[in-house]
Amino acid sequence: MLPSKSWQVNAAWVLAATIAADLDAWTRLLLLHDAPELAKAEPATIRTKLYHLPARLTAHARRRVLHLDRSWPWGHAFTTAWQRATELPALT
């Protein structure tokens, strides 16, 4: 069932849902390939373990710093994925 009676709203919703599914698949393929429990996880599991992270974002010296909770069990997987994402080559 679609969220609205408006065709334009439904078209935008389907497009946003498709983009989110693609981003989730590419994240697992490119960034989480060596973590088997996350590479084959369902989107809800990835959302719970990686996207809803316990962290604090601060600004210092015109830079943003993300402070992760050291006791968070998925901290290493998140930092590895983040480092891999920043090392991906740019499109030219």
N, C-alpha and C positions, 0 to 999 in steps of 0.2 A: 504494500500500500504506500502510496506517495504522500508526502506531508501537506500538500496544498491542493486546492481546486484550480489554481492558476497554472497554465501550461508552462509559462516562462519560469516560475518559481520551481516547478518540478524539474524542468530541464537543467536549471542551475544546480539543484540539489543532486541530481544524478551525476552531473559533471564533477561536482565537488567530491562525491563519494567514490567515483572512479579514480580521480587523482589521488585521494587518500589511500585507496587500495594499491595503486601503482607505487606510491612512495613507500608503503609498508613492504611490498614485495622486493623493491630495489634495496631497501635498508637491510632486509634479511640476506639478500643475495650478495651484496657488496661489503657489508660491514659486519655481519654476524656469522659468516660462513664457518668459523672455527669453534663456535659455541653451539653444539648440536641441540641442546635443549631450547635455544632461542632461534636457531636457524629454521627449525621446522615447527615453531610455535604458531598458534592461532593468533589473529590480530588482537583479540582481547587480552591474551597473555602478554604479548609484546607491550601493549598499552599499559598494563598493570605494572610490569617489571621494569620497563625502560622509560616510557614517556611520562609517567606520573612519578617523577623522581623527587625524593626529599632533598631539596637543595635551597641555597640562598644565593641570589644574584646581587653582587655589589659593584660599585664603581669606585675606582681608585686610579689616580693619575691619568684620567681620560681613557681608561681601559675598563672593560667589564670582566669581572672575575666570578666564576661559578664555584661555590663552596659546596661540595658533596658531603653527605654524612658518611663517615668512615665505616660505620657499622652496617651500612646498607649492603645486602648480599650481592646486588647486581652492579655495584660501583665499578668494578674492574671491567665488566663487559661494556658498560656505558662509556668509560674513558677510552677503551680500545676502539670502540665504534666511532667515537668522536675524532680520535686521532686519524683513523682511516678516512673518515669523511673529509677532513681538512687536507689530507694528502692526495685526494683524487685530482687528476689533471683537469685543468679548465678546458672547456670547449673553445675551439678557435674557429 
